[in-house]
Amino acid sequence: MPSPDSPTCRAAGRRASALRPPFTMREARWWARVGVLASLALVLGYAETFIPLPVPVPGIKLGLGNIVVLAALVLLDVKAAAVVAVVKVLAAGFLFGNPLMMLYSAGGTALAFAGMAALSHIRGLSVVLVAMAGAILHNVGQLAVAAAILGTPLVWYSAPVLVVAACITGGITGVAARSVIACLEGATGMEEKEDSAVPARREMPRSATVAGTAGSKAARAYTLPPKPASPNGARPSSAPRSARAFVSGIDARAKLAFLVVFMIATLHARSSWDMAACLAFACALAVVTRVRPGTVRAVLVPLAPILLFTAVMQVLAQQDGAVVFTVAGLAVTAEALWQSARMVGCLLALMIASVSFMQVTRAEELVATLDWLLRPLRAAGVRTEAFILALSVALGFLPVLVGEFNRLKTAQMARLARFDGTMRDRLRAYTQLFAPLLRSSFEHADNLAAALLARGFACGANPTRLHSGAFGAPEASCLALAGAFAIALALL
């Protein structure tokens, strides 16, 4: 192995420097804060489970994670808040959701953030009103995605109910966000420190930085545990493997391509045979990947009210075709029943396939796949590796922040704080935890930024990976199966 001072290492460092200038402490801190804040938004979503609504309605939540986005808008800037929102959607989808739910969340988040960013520039406008507008726009964005997926505008009939619910939940979130921001303004250490405060080793040559700083205190404090070997590595041929293990070993890029082809084919299914084939294929995927029925049911519950409401409205609005039966003088036609059944079957097939995909794909694989998809932007000079860093930080810091949240809660309970009772009492008690948790998140991010620079992360042209991932026979089989399914569906 060549020494760090060898001509080969120095030449490689010069080539990397010509491609990407090194990060400054300001940039490293900015990206670390974005990642930690996105992780904190997930933690507040976890805290939300301890504050049940007085009238529980599937699909309607308080949205306490929006507190972090509002805090980033007020304490940082629009760009930071936008990246926090995007990273939060991706991290939540990689850990707890699936691609279909990520589409719903992305549609709502994009519209909500655009509205909140615009309203935040109006002087004197209360954070509560900004949060309420964001909640309303979030529901509107999700309805737009639902209308596009289900192929019917009838979902918009549920908008009045969702707007009223968004006003209530957005107002509650806004009040909590206003309290948290008031506690943090002027005391968060948000002001940027000068780059001269960075240790001198940040200015060392690339090779010396990578080789000589592994023992820094910050780096030792933020050493992550080793990741298990990826299933994309060596595939043993001596021991038989189950079907699920075989699918898990397929490269995530091939599985994602398969899922995209299946979703497009399902959305274009028009006949009963097409829809039956899509449902049967989705169920076969669930059997192979060993998806439990309870998992699918838990994912469908939030969408059930809108789906049921839309199906009923479809029956009421569709009066063409042969009448099957009448209810209270209202004719129910065969075409209306078919359109409702097609809508339900389409969503069910998409959801089962998405859950099956997540069942055999780890979050680290999804991050690596996203990094691969962003390569064209990187070739154009965009620092996509910084965004991937923020996403990795959000995923890696979640256990740390959950543990800190539980410790703060235990400390408050030792001071006789009550975390039970009415919704108002619980919300007040948990809100008192958010400010110190957010302040602690900034401290974690600053220490992480120092550790990253000490390890020479920002100076590396290419991050190291356990496995690069390669296309082989399993991946080719996966893509061939996707193509065969799409062709067979087109010929039906």
ChimeraX attribute file (.defattr): number of C-alpha atoms within 10 A of each C-alpha:
attribute: neighborCount
match mode: 1-to-1
recipient: residues
	/A:1	3
	/A:2	8
	/A:3	12
	/A:4	18
	/A:5	14
	/A:6	10
	/A:7	11
	/A:8	12
	/A:9	16
	/A:10	17
	/A:11	13
	/A:12	14
	/A:13	19
	/A:14	14
	/A:15	12
	/A:16	17
	/A:17	15
	/A:18	11
	/A:19	12
	/A:20	15
	/A:21	12
	/A:22	21
	/A:23	18
	/A:24	19
	/A:25	23
	/A:26	16
	/A:27	15
	/A:28	24
	/A:29	23
	/A:30	20
	/A:31	25
	/A:32	30
	/A:33	27
	/A:34	30
	/A:35	31
	/A:36	33
	/A:37	32
	/A:38	32
	/A:39	33
	/A:40	28
	/A:41	27
	/A:42	25
	/A:43	24
	/A:44	23
	/A:45	18
	/A:46	15
	/A:47	20
	/A:48	18
	/A:49	11
	/A:50	14
	/A:51	20
	/A:52	14
	/A:53	16
	/A:54	9
	/A:55	7
	/A:56	9
	/A:57	12
	/A:58	13
	/A:59	13
	/A:60	16
	/A:61	19
	/A:62	21
	/A:63	19
	/A:64	24
	/A:65	24
	/A:66	26
	/A:67	23
	/A:68	25
	/A:69	28
	/A:70	28
	/A:71	22
	/A:72	23
	/A:73	21
	/A:74	17
	/A:75	18
	/A:76	17
	/A:77	12
	/A:78	21
	/A:79	13
	/A:80	19
	/A:81	24
	/A:82	20
	/A:83	21
	/A:84	28
	/A:85	27
	/A:86	18
	/A:87	27
	/A:88	30
	/A:89	22
	/A:90	25
	/A:91	26
	/A:92	21
	/A:93	20
	/A:94	21
	/A:95	14
	/A:96	13
	/A:97	18
	/A:98	22
	/A:99	21
	/A:100	19
	/A:101	21
	/A:102	18
	/A:103	17
	/A:104	20
	/A:105	23
	/A:106	22
	/A:107	21
	/A:108	23
	/A:109	25
	/A:110	18
	/A:111	19
	/A:112	25
	/A:113	27
	/A:114	14
	/A:115	19
	/A:116	23
	/A:117	21
	/A:118	11
	/A:119	18
	/A:120	19
	/A:121	12
	/A:122	10
	/A:123	7
	/A:124	7
	/A:125	11
	/A:126	14
	/A:127	24
	/A:128	20
	/A:129	18
	/A:130	23
	/A:131	33
	/A:132	25
	/A:133	22
	/A:134	29
	/A:135	33
	/A:136	24
	/A:137	24
	/A:138	26
	/A:139	24
	/A:140	21
	/A:141	21
	/A:142	21
	/A:143	24
	/A:144	17
	/A:145	19
	/A:146	23
	/A:147	16
	/A:148	13
	/A:149	18
	/A:150	21
	/A:151	15
	/A:152	14
	/A:153	14
	/A:154	20
	/A:155	23
	/A:156	16
	/A:157	14
	/A:158	15
	/A:159	16
	/A:160	10
	/A:161	9
	/A:162	21
	/A:163	20
	/A:164	12
	/A:165	20
	/A:166	26
	/A:167	19
	/A:168	16
	/A:169	21
	/A:170	27
	/A:171	21
	/A:172	19
	/A:173	26
	/A:174	27
	/A:175	18
	/A:176	22
	/A:177	26
	/A:178	18
	/A:179	17
	/A:180	21
	/A:181	22
	/A:182	12
	/A:183	16
	/A:184	18
	/A:185	13
	/A:186	11
	/A:187	10
	/A:188	18
	/A:189	13
	/A:190	13
	/A:191	10
	/A:192	10
	/A:193	12
	/A:194	10
	/A:195	12
	/A:196	9
	/A:197	8
	/A:198	16
	/A:199	13
	/A:200	9
	/A:201	16
	/A:202	22
	/A:203	13
	/A:204	13
	/A:205	16
	/A:206	25
	/A:207	21
	/A:208	17
	/A:209	21
	/A:210	18
	/A:211	14
	/A:212	15
	/A:213	17
	/A:214	15
	/A:215	11
	/A:216	13
	/A:217	13
	/A:218	19
	/A:219	20
	/A:220	12
	/A:221	11
	/A:222	14
	/A:223	10
	/A:224	10
	/A:225	7
	/A:226	7
	/A:227	8
	/A:228	7
	/A:229	10
	/A:230	17
	/A:231	21
	/A:232	18
	/A:233	15
	/A:234	10
	/A:235	12
	/A:236	8
	/A:237	7
	/A:238	6
	/A:239	7
	/A:240	9
	/A:241	12
	/A:242	11
	/A:243	13
	/A:244	16
	/A:245	14
	/A:246	16
	/A:247	23
	/A:248	21
	/A:249	19
	/A:250	26
	/A:251	23
	/A:252	26
	/A:253	21
	/A:254	19
	/A:255	21
	/A:256	20
	/A:257	14
	/A:258	20
	/A:259	20
	/A:260	15
	/A:261	16
	/A:262	23
	/A:263	22
	/A:264	12
	/A:265	20
	/A:266	23
	/A:267	19
	/A:268	15
	/A:269	20
	/A:270	13
	/A:271	12
	/A:272	13
	/A:273	12
	/A:274	20
	/A:275	23
	/A:276	16
	/A:277	19
	/A:278	26
	/A:279	21
	/A:280	13
	/A:281	17
	/A:282	23
	/A:283	18
	/A:284	15
	/A:285	20
	/A:286	22
	/A:287	14
	/A:288	17
	/A:289	22
	/A:290	14
	/A:291	20
	/A:292	13
	/A:293	10
	/A:294	9
	/A:295	13
	/A:296	18
	/A:297	13
	/A:298	10
	/A:299	17
	/A:300	19
	/A:301	13
	/A:302	15
	/A:303	16
	/A:304	15
	/A:305	15
	/A:306	21
	/A:307	20
	/A:308	14
	/A:309	14
	/A:310	24
	/A:311	22
	/A:312	15
	/A:313	17
	/A:314	22
	/A:315	20
	/A:316	14
	/A:317	12
	/A:318	17
	/A:319	16
	/A:320	12
	/A:321	11
	/A:322	12
	/A:323	14
	/A:324	12
	/A:325	11
	/A:326	10
	/A:327	7
	/A:328	5
	/A:329	7
	/A:330	12
	/A:331	18
	/A:332	21
	/A:333	19
	/A:334	18
	/A:335	18
	/A:336	25
	/A:337	17
	/A:338	15
	/A:339	19
	/A:340	22
	/A:341	14
	/A:342	21
	/A:343	21
	/A:344	17
	/A:345	19
	/A:346	24
	/A:347	22
	/A:348	18
	/A:349	23
	/A:350	23
	/A:351	22
	/A:352	26
	/A:353	28
	/A:354	25
	/A:355	24
	/A:356	26
	/A:357	24
	/A:358	23
	/A:359	19
	/A:360	21
	/A:361	20
	/A:362	16
	/A:363	17
	/A:364	16
	/A:365	19
	/A:366	19
	/A:367	20
	/A:368	19
	/A:369	17
	/A:370	16
	/A:371	17
	/A:372	12
	/A:373	12
	/A:374	17
	/A:375	15
	/A:376	12
	/A:377	11
	/A:378	14
	/A:379	11
	/A:380	8
	/A:381	11
	/A:382	14
	/A:383	14
	/A:384	17
	/A:385	17
	/A:386	18
	/A:387	20
	/A:388	19
	/A:389	20
	/A:390	26
	/A:391	26
	/A:392	21
	/A:393	24
	/A:394	29
	/A:395	25
	/A:396	16
	/A:397	23
	/A:398	19
	/A:399	13
	/A:400	14
	/A:401	23
	/A:402	19
	/A:403	13
	/A:404	17
	/A:405	22
	/A:406	13
	/A:407	12
	/A:408	18
	/A:409	19
	/A:410	13
	/A:411	12
	/A:412	17
	/A:413	13
	/A:414	10
	/A:415	9
	/A:416	9
	/A:417	14
	/A:418	15
	/A:419	18
	/A:420	13
	/A:421	10
	/A:422	12
	/A:423	15
	/A:424	13
	/A:425	14
	/A:426	17
	/A:427	21
	/A:428	14
	/A:429	18
	/A:430	23
	/A:431	20
	/A:432	17
	/A:433	17
	/A:434	25
	/A:435	20
	/A:436	18
	/A:437	19
	/A:438	22
	/A:439	16
	/A:440	16
	/A:441	24
	/A:442	22
	/A:443	16
	/A:444	18
	/A:445	23
	/A:446	23
	/A:447	18
	/A:448	24
	/A:449	26
	/A:450	22
	/A:451	23
	/A:452	21
	/A:453	27
	/A:454	25
	/A:455	24
	/A:456	25
	/A:457	21
	/A:458	24
	/A:459	24
	/A:460	20
	/A:461	18
	/A:462	10
	/A:463	10
	/A:464	9
	/A:465	8
	/A:466	12
	/A:467	14
	/A:468	10
	/A:469	18
	/A:470	12
	/A:471	12
	/A:472	10
	/A:473	10
	/A:474	15
	/A:475	20
	/A:476	13
	/A:477	13
	/A:478	19
	/A:479	20
	/A:480	13
	/A:481	13
	/A:482	21
	/A:483	15
	/A:484	12
	/A:485	19
	/A:486	16
	/A:487	12
	/A:488	12
	/A:489	18
	/A:490	12
	/A:491	8
	/A:492	10
